[in-house]
Amino acid sequence: MESLRHFSIETAGTVHHLKWLLASLRISGAKDFPKGSPHSIQFPSLSSGDTIPRIDPAQKLASIKEQIGECRRCRLHEGRSHLVFGEGSPTARLVFVGEAPGFDEDRQGIPFVGRAGKLLNKMIDSLGLTRDHVYICNVVKCRPPRNRTPNADEIEICSVFLIQQLMAIKPEIICALGNCAAQTLLETSNSVSRLRGRLHQWRGIPLICTFHPAYLLRNPSQKAAVWQDLHEIYSILNEQEGG
């Protein structure tokens, strides 16, 4: 029974990975996929003088935004005023990932501009940085009705683009703000309370989990824990800069 359970988990993980891969290829511009056996597929050869063109992060982000377009892939588009793609430096060393746009973000089309955004600005300031130095985005890009938590289908559809954003930027560290961001990126059901306080990895990139600024506004007693997490981020950035 245990071996069957292990097989099921591995199979589910493989299917999940393939779905991300196919979506990533489509976002990159691939429209047709070769048919036939691997041995029958002809690939172009590269001479020693050929180079593979590199696309800078800003171009990649622009391509992802264009691919999203006026997204209608889930029902969240029905009540939105603006799609909130993300904001900040395409070459940011640090990326903050939140849950979803709120009322103010939906009206302005910019992430973290309400009360929670002002608190996030203070968190960024404590690191000796500004919003121009970091990149800020959310798991989903449209505001859920009444600010509810995004459901599994909405997260699955929209997080494809989040992953593409992170892969385009390739930051030195990611900060997951709140349960939705942490659970989506780490593919776990554990809460931030259990995940914070230790260093995680997302595709080889260090990841720190901490409480969402909106949660801190309701639970100011947790601010000390967040400052500890920010100190860890500060230490990692300084270590990598010095190394």
C-alpha positions, 0 to 999 in steps of 0.5 A: 500500500505504501509503495502504491501511495508513493507511486501515485504521488510521484505520478501526480508530480510528473503530470504537474511538472509536464503541465507547467512545461507545456505552458512554459513552452507556449508562453515562450512562443512555441505553437507546434510540437514535433510528432514521431519518435525521438529518433526521427526528429531532426534538430538544426546543428550549431557551428562553433561560431553560432551563439544562442540569442539571449533575451533580457529579463525586461523583454521576457516580462513584456512577452509574458504580459503580452501572452496574458493579454486581457486574460479570461482564463478563469472567472476572476476576470468578470469582476476586475477593473485592472489586471495586476501584472507586477511592478519593479526591477526586471533584474531585481535581486529580491522578489516579493510574492503576495496572494492577490490584488485587493480593492486599491490594487484592482483600481490602480493596476499596481500591486501592494498600494493600499494599507498593506502596501504601505507596510510592505514599503516599510519592510522594503525600506528596512532592507535598505532598498526601495520598490524600484530595487525589488520586484513585487507580484502576486500568485493571481493577477485579478482581484477575487470577489470580496478579497476571498482566498483564490481557489485551486483552479484560479491558482493553477491557471494563473501561477503558470505566469508567476513561475514564468516571471520568476524564471525571467527575473532569476532573483537571488532570493524570493520572499513569499508573503502569506499562506497562498504564496508560500503554499503555491511556490513550495507545493505544500499545505503547511501554513506560514507559521510552520514554514517561516524561520527556515530557508527553503529553495525554489528551483535553486533560488533561496526562498523565505516565507513570512506573514502577509502585510495584511495579516500584520495589520490585523495581528501586529504582535507578529511584527517581531517575527517578520523583522526576524525574517527580513533580517535573514533576507538582509543577511543572504543578500549581503552574503551573496553581494560579498561573495 
